[in-house]
Amino acid sequence: MTLAKTSHITKQVELKKQFNKQYQLGALLAITASFIWSGNFIVSRYAIHLAGPFSLTFLRWTVATISMFPFAYKNFKNELPIFKQNKTYFFLMGLVGIAIYNSLIYTAGHYTTAINMALIGSIIHPIVATVLAAIVVHEKLHWKNISGIILGIIGILLLVSKGDINNIMQFKFATGDLWMVAAGCCFGTYNVYVKKMPVGISSNSFLLCIFAIGATILLPFSLYEMTYVQPIQFSGQFVLIILYIGIGNSTIAYFLWNSAISKLGVGKTALFGTLIPLLSSIEAVFVLNETFSLFQAISGLIILSGIVINTWPSKKVHG
């Protein structure tokens, strides 16, 4: 064996190790973000009695902007010329991925159940993200993507139906469910265009910018809503909810999710969203003392199988 050939093999092995480490880290980031988000639908359903959807969304992103500011201001200041050159891109990301998407979720909470919200959001989002990724950022639509999505949908349907086909047949599509379909489309679109982030922009300054844009867009709507439609019912519990959705569900989860997209790609990361209903049911065991049944275990295995198939690294490594 020649020295050149040995060196090439060694390089291939090192590249494969780095590739696998990147996938493992990306998967961990996406799972952690999904875990944080899994409580969002329950909180959203509860919080609708305390504030209107625009007020809730505005407060969420105001807290997120404030919590992100000390970590991102320096980078944002240095990268300001790039932001100015791409102001339309950042405005649309703040509009679609922050203001509209989250307002739709909290609006849906007024008209449908938390289960329906988690179910529809978790199905629509990965489908939209995978298809758009193939069109917009030219991610290859592989059999792994398609089979992963199909398994994810089967697992979610099994989870929600509790293993009884009659529960699926009796599923009622309410007005709030249509809002969740629109929300899933918005977040799927956001996922894709994160990959189009201008070169030279750091992750934390990107989030600071779109958080602030989203909050600014929402300000007039929230002021009108809290004055004329639904006044905010301030309490210690409400403050804790805002801190949870503002820091945990926003600053931390969005940072982890965007980092996962950069490591795994749009389609692979999006499929991790199918974990959210499963994680919610697991949380209910500890928080609400519900029992974890056989159908939940089976649906969990199906969802995880879809994710493993979709994210399993290919044997071929380019170097």
URSUL-V361989 format. One record per backbone hydrogen bond with DSSP energy under -1.0 kcal/mol. NH is the residue of the N-H (numbers start at 1). CO is the residue of the C=O. Records with the same first field share a line. If there is no record, write none. Layout:
NH = CO + CO
This chain:
6 = 2
7 = 3
8 = 4
9 = 5
10 = 6
11 = 7
12 = 8
13 = 9
14 = 10
15 = 11
16 = 12
17 = 13
18 = 14
19 = 15
20 = 16
21 = 17
22 = 18
23 = 19
24 = 20
25 = 21
26 = 22
27 = 23
28 = 24
29 = 25
30 = 26
31 = 27
32 = 28
33 = 29
34 = 30
35 = 31
36 = 32
37 = 33
38 = 34
40 = 37
43 = 39
44 = 40
45 = 41
46 = 42
47 = 43
49 = 46
50 = 47
51 = 47
56 = 52
57 = 53
58 = 54
59 = 55
60 = 56
61 = 57
62 = 58
63 = 59
64 = 60
65 = 61
66 = 62
67 = 63
68 = 64
69 = 65
72 = 68
73 = 69
76 = 72
77 = 73
78 = 74
79 = 75
82 = 79
83 = 79
84 = 80
85 = 81
86 = 82
90 = 86
91 = 87
92 = 88
93 = 89
94 = 90
95 = 91
96 = 92
97 = 93
99 = 94
100 = 95
101 = 96
102 = 98
103 = 99
104 = 100
105 = 101
106 = 102
107 = 103
108 = 104
109 = 105
110 = 107
111 = 108
112 = 108
117 = 113
118 = 114
119 = 115
120 = 116
121 = 117
122 = 118
123 = 119
124 = 120
125 = 121
127 = 123
128 = 124
129 = 125
130 = 126
131 = 127
132 = 128
133 = 129
134 = 130
135 = 131
136 = 132
139 = 133
142 = 140
146 = 142
147 = 143
148 = 144
149 = 145
150 = 146
151 = 147
152 = 148
153 = 149
154 = 150
155 = 151
156 = 152
157 = 153
158 = 154
159 = 155
160 = 156
161 = 157
163 = 158
164 = 161
167 = 164
169 = 165
170 = 166
171 = 168
178 = 174
179 = 175
180 = 176
181 = 177
182 = 178
183 = 179
184 = 180
185 = 181
186 = 182
187 = 183
188 = 184
189 = 185
190 = 186
191 = 187
192 = 188
193 = 189
194 = 190
195 = 192
197 = 194
201 = 198
206 = 202
207 = 203
208 = 204
209 = 205
210 = 206
211 = 207
212 = 208
213 = 209
214 = 210
215 = 211
216 = 212
217 = 213
218 = 214
219 = 215
222 = 218
223 = 219
224 = 220
225 = 221
226 = 222
227 = 223
228 = 224
229 = 225
230 = 225
233 = 50
234 = 232
239 = 235
240 = 236
241 = 237
242 = 238
243 = 239
244 = 240
245 = 241
246 = 242
247 = 243
249 = 244
251 = 246
252 = 247
253 = 248
254 = 250
255 = 251
256 = 252
257 = 253
258 = 254
259 = 255
260 = 256
261 = 257
262 = 258
263 = 259
264 = 260
265 = 261
269 = 265
270 = 266
271 = 267
272 = 269
273 = 270
274 = 271
275 = 272
276 = 273
279 = 275
280 = 276
281 = 277
282 = 278
283 = 279
284 = 280
287 = 283
288 = 284
290 = 284
297 = 293
298 = 294
299 = 295
300 = 296
301 = 297
302 = 298
303 = 299
304 = 300
305 = 301
306 = 302
307 = 303
308 = 304
309 = 305
310 = 306
311 = 307
312 = 308
